Amino acid sequence: MKNVALFITFVIAVVLLFGCDKTKNEVSSDYKIVERTDMNYGVKNGEVVRIQNKVVINEIMPEAKLRSISEEIISNQKKLKPVNAVSLLFYLPETNIAGHYTAGKATWAPNGKWEDAGSVKTGNYSQHMLVIETGSALGEVPSDETGIPEDKRKEIFYELVAAQDKGVGDEEAYSVIAKKYDIDVKTTRKIASEGVVAGWPMP
């Protein structure tokens, strides 16, 4: 009986070690999936399975590299369960994943369109295309070229949002804050974009 028990324990250990890793390749040296959301909805012909992934990557990458990462993640997703569409939102380290993507976006769906997910049966990939966008959702990824320390930039961003919340027009707020901190409006706009992407505190 003791030998049988040891054998069963060994088999269970092997299965746990090699057979149950459904998250294999979720993390690599190039990326880490930090959030996965099922965005399913019902239609007349049944359920449409759409999966959104938020992925942190180490640095800004060219389209070819984002495509390679996307294909790997999509391949793994298909092994988990059939889908209609997969979305990948790429973020740079230390940016707020609750905000706009900061390093690119990929959509794998019929005709390359997220909204066409319901046009095919779940698991039918004959019309699927992978569409890659590089960079930030707000345009070019903001970088600090202002020479202003980060804590001061955060303060300016906070004050700008506060001014807008108080009813000052969006355009006027840029001028008001620029004057208050003795900077030009262009610099204020750069700080605003950086604050949105980085998810800096707001009032």
BELVEN-V471939 format. One record per backbone hydrogen bond with DSSP energy under -0.5 kcal/mol. CO is the residue of the C=O (numbers start at 0). NH is the residue of the N-H. If there is no record, write none. Layout:
CO_NH / CO_NH
//
This chain:
0_4 / 1_5 / 2_6 / 3_7 / 4_8 / 5_9 / 6_10 / 7_11 / 8_12 / 9_13 / 10_14 / 11_15 / 12_16 / 13_17 / 14_18 / 14_19 / 19_21 / 20_23 / 22_25 / 25_32 / 29_57 / 30_27 / 31_33 / 31_55 / 34_53 / 36_38 / 36_51 / 40_47 / 42_45 / 45_42 / 46_48 / 47_40 / 47_49 / 48_83 / 48_84 / 49_38 / 50_86 / 51_36 / 52_54 / 52_88 / 53_33 / 53_34 / 54_56 / 54_90 / 55_31 / 56_92 / 61_65 / 62_66 / 63_67 / 64_68 / 65_69 / 66_70 / 67_71 / 68_72 / 69_73 / 70_74 / 71_75 / 72_76 / 73_77 / 74_78 / 75_79 / 76_79 / 76_80 / 82_122 / 84_50 / 85_107 / 86_52 / 87_89 / 87_105 / 88_54 / 89_101 / 89_102 / 89_103 / 90_56 / 91_94 / 94_96 / 95_98 / 100_136 / 102_134 / 103_89 / 104_132 / 105_87 / 106_108 / 106_130 / 107_85 / 108_111 / 108_128 / 109_112 / 111_113 / 112_115 / 113_116 / 115_118 / 116_119 / 120_123 / 122_124 / 124_127 / 126_110 / 128_108 / 128_130 / 130_106 / 132_104 / 135_138 / 138_135 / 142_144 / 148_152 / 149_153 / 150_154 / 151_155 / 152_156 / 153_157 / 154_158 / 155_159 / 156_160 / 157_161 / 158_162 / 159_163 / 160_164 / 161_165 / 162_167 / 163_166 / 168_172 / 169_173 / 170_174 / 171_175 / 172_176 / 173_177 / 174_178 / 175_179 / 176_180 / 177_182 / 178_181 / 183_187 / 184_188 / 185_189 / 186_190 / 187_191 / 188_192 / 189_193 / 190_194 / 191_195 / 192_196 / 193_197 / 194_198 / 194_199 / 196_95
//
